[in-house]
Amino acid sequence: MHHSGRTSPDVGFTLIEILVVLVVIAIAAAMVVTSANGTESAKASSAAKMIAMDLEYAQSIAVTHQDPVTVTFSPDGESYSLTNSSGPLTHPTSKSAYTTDFGSLGGFENVDVVSAGFAGGQDVVFDELGTPDNGGDVTVQVGSHTYQISVGAATGKVTVTRVES
C-alpha cells in the first residue's frame, strides 16, 4: 500500500522553527533594553534642559525686575530653588514657591543632581544686568547618562553638554 504524503501527523518543532522563535525573542529583548536606555537618556537630557531653562529664567527675572535672583542647588536633596530679595520666586505655572525637587517630580525620581559648583558654592546669583556672580557647572545623571549645565562666568550664557562616560 503506497501513501502519498505523511501517514502520521508531525509532532514537535523543527530546528528551524525553534531558531526563528529564538531570533524573534532576541530582537524583542534588544528593543526593550534599547527603549529603557533611551528613557534614561531622555530623562537626563530633560532634567538638564529644565535646569538650563530655569537658570535662564532666573537671569531674565533679575533683569526685568532689577532685583538679583539666586539659584541655589541642593545636590543631596536632588533639588534647586530660585529666590530674590523678597524670598522664593513664584513659579509661573504652579503659582507656588519656585523649587524643583526631582525626587517628587513625576518621572524624574531617578535623576541625580551629582554636583553644583560656582566658585566653591552651590548657588549662582544673577544681578540686574543678568551677569552671574560666578560661572560654574551643575552635573545631572540618570543611570549611565550624564549632562553638564554650564553658566559662563562673564556672559552668563547657559549651555548643556552631554558628558561621555
C-alpha positions in Angstrom: 0.0 0.0 0.0 1.6 3.3 -1.0 0.5 6.6 0.6 1.4 10.0 -0.8 2.3 12.4 1.9 2.8 11.6 5.6 0.9 8.9 7.4 1.3 10.3 11.0 1.0 13.9 12.0 4.4 15.6 12.6 4.7 16.2 16.3 7.1 18.8 17.8 9.1 21.6 16.3 11.9 21.6 13.7 15.2 23.1 14.5 14.4 26.0 12.0 11.2 26.8 13.8 12.9 26.9 17.2 15.7 29.2 15.8 13.2 31.6 14.3 11.4 31.9 17.6 14.7 32.5 19.4 15.7 35.2 16.9 12.3 36.9 17.4 12.6 36.8 21.2 16.2 38.1 21.0 15.1 41.1 18.8 12.2 41.9 21.1 14.5 41.8 24.1 17.0 44.1 22.4 14.2 46.5 21.6 13.1 46.6 25.3 16.7 47.2 26.6 17.2 49.9 24.0 14.0 51.7 24.9 14.9 51.5 28.6 18.3 53.1 27.9 16.6 55.7 25.7 14.3 56.6 28.5 17.3 57.2 30.9 19.0 59.3 28.3 15.8 61.3 27.6 15.2 61.8 31.4 18.8 63.0 31.9 18.5 65.3 28.9 15.1 66.7 30.0 16.4 67.3 33.6 19.5 69.2 32.2 17.3 71.3 29.8 14.9 72.0 32.7 17.8 73.3 34.9 19.2 75.3 31.9 15.8 76.9 31.3 15.3 77.8 34.9 18.8 79.4 35.1 17.9 81.5 32.0 14.5 82.3 33.6 16.3 83.5 36.8 18.6 85.6 34.7 15.7 87.2 32.8 13.7 87.9 36.0 16.7 89.5 37.6 17.0 91.9 34.6 13.2 92.5 34.3 12.7 93.3 38.0 16.1 94.8 38.5 16.5 92.6 41.6 19.2 89.9 41.8 18.0 86.3 41.6 19.8 83.5 43.4 19.6 79.9 42.1 20.5 77.6 45.0 21.3 73.9 44.3 21.0 71.1 46.8 22.7 68.1 45.2 21.9 66.0 48.3 18.2 66.8 48.0 18.2 66.5 44.2 16.6 69.9 44.1 17.2 73.6 43.5 15.3 76.8 44.2 15.0 80.4 42.8 14.9 83.3 45.3 15.3 87.1 45.2 15.5 89.8 47.9 11.8 89.2 48.9 12.2 85.4 49.2 11.3 82.5 46.9 10.2 83.4 43.4 6.7 82.3 42.4 6.7 79.6 39.7 4.8 80.9 36.7 2.7 77.7 36.2 2.3 76.2 39.6 2.0 79.6 41.4 3.9 78.1 44.4 7.5 78.7 45.6 9.9 78.1 42.7 11.6 75.0 43.9 12.3 72.0 41.7 12.6 68.7 43.6 13.4 65.9 41.1 12.6 63.3 43.8 8.9 64.4 43.9 8.6 65.3 40.2 6.8 62.6 38.3 9.0 60.6 36.0 12.2 62.3 37.4 12.6 60.2 40.6 15.9 58.7 39.4 17.5 62.0 38.4 20.7 62.5 40.4 22.0 66.1 40.8 25.6 64.9 41.1 27.2 68.3 41.9 26.9 72.1 41.6 29.9 74.3 41.8 30.0 78.0 41.5 33.4 79.3 42.8 33.2 76.8 45.7 29.5 77.5 46.4 26.3 75.7 45.3 24.5 78.8 44.2 24.7 81.4 41.5 23.4 85.0 41.7 22.3 86.9 38.6 22.5 90.7 39.0 20.3 93.4 37.4 22.3 93.0 34.2 21.8 89.2 34.1 25.5 88.7 34.9 26.3 85.8 37.3 28.4 86.5 40.4 30.4 83.3 39.4 30.5 81.0 36.5 30.1 77.3 37.2 28.6 73.9 36.4 25.8 71.7 37.5 26.0 67.9 36.7 23.0 65.7 36.5 22.9 61.9 35.9 20.4 59.2 35.2 21.9 55.8 35.0 24.9 56.0 32.8 23.8 59.2 31.1 25.4 62.4 32.4 24.8 66.0 31.4 26.6 69.2 32.5 24.9 72.6 32.6 27.4 75.4 32.5 27.0 79.1 33.3 29.6 81.3 31.6 31.4 83.5 34.1 31.4 86.8 32.1 28.5 86.3 29.8 26.0 84.3 31.9 25.4 82.1 28.8 23.9 78.8 29.8 24.9 75.7 27.9 24.1 72.0 28.2 26.7 69.4 27.3 26.4 65.6 27.3 29.3 64.1 29.2 30.7 60.9 27.6 31.2 58.2 30.2 
